[in-house]
Amino acid sequence: MNDSTDQALPRVLIIDDSRMVRASIIRHVRDRFDVREEADGEAGWRTLLVDPTIQAVITDIGMPNLDGYGLLERIRSSRLSRINTLPVVVISGDDEPDVRVKAKSAGATDFISKSIGNIELLARLEALTQLARTQRDLEESRAALATASPVDPASGLATQSYLHYHASQELSLAQRKHGALSVMVIEIDQFDTLVARYGAHVAQLVNRKLSKIMATKLRKEDTVAELAPARFAVVSPSTDMLGACGFAMRLRGAIEHIVMTYREERIRIRLTMGIAAADPELQQTVSHLIGIAVERLTAGQLAGGNRVIGDNGEVTPDLLAPPARPPVSIDQLLQHLATTGPDAALRSKLPDAIRTLLPLLELIESEHPSGLPLATLARVAEAGLETAAHHND
């Protein structure tokens, strides 16, 4: 699967009456930012009103029609929160202290000279646009909490507060009925390196890509929330350590097939996961289980990453290998269905049929995502193996 990230560059509006200055700034930032440009403050203001995707403004002071100070006053007094909270960088050839003070007093977020270097300009813009995104996400999350929404609008996943509330209920139920419950903490490997190499916007797209995959791969009864950038927690009721480890290995394998492209560079996602399972004999809390999973996640990262860590250390495919049973013949099962119908003998072979077909179904889902319930099917196959093993004992 290939994903292009070129369409999601953060957009910056550059306002300056000098075409040469605008061209110079665009040349410096075009690899990291999508740019709109206007020649005076009045035109810049109209653009801000109609383009909600702008995440930062770079403006000159001395311009016709509406100067930089007048533009700042309009922006900061706007009734639209997306406008009045925008980072505004004043860029000027006049670096006198009183000009800088006046710009700051008018509401400028930063003040830079037109002779600023490429690296410093990019660094400041990256920091300001990331701050603006964080502030917007925080406001949206607060709004979600105020309306008791269980969904975080930034990630599309459950909010942390809902995760803890719902997971606490499931854990209490599991403890009362001596049932199973597992907690998995997942983190994108070397996320800081992604930020440093490609910029915060690309790393954020990788994070969102994983969020979408998590939302489609899990069962309806599972709950997933983002704990921090690139780190997620999954609570799975009625799932023991073996089942959680099996799902983690399949998820990690599915992620390895995904390739994102940026500027003709291929970006692959690698995950490390720590897993904890509730002990029905102990009185535990969700926070305690998440803490254990985080400790195991950290151990996996220290060992080099791209690992699944359970209660007995690193989980490998051989540890999860089911009892030796030959794959069933799908052709024979179809013939049986056509001649005899869905009788008890055929139904008893369904878990084996799922186990045989699951690798093919996983490949189909990775190449043509359609929402196949792979996790549920895998659990059906595992339950069939456990039943067969019990009968053989």
Disulfide bonds with the S-S distance in Angstrom:
none
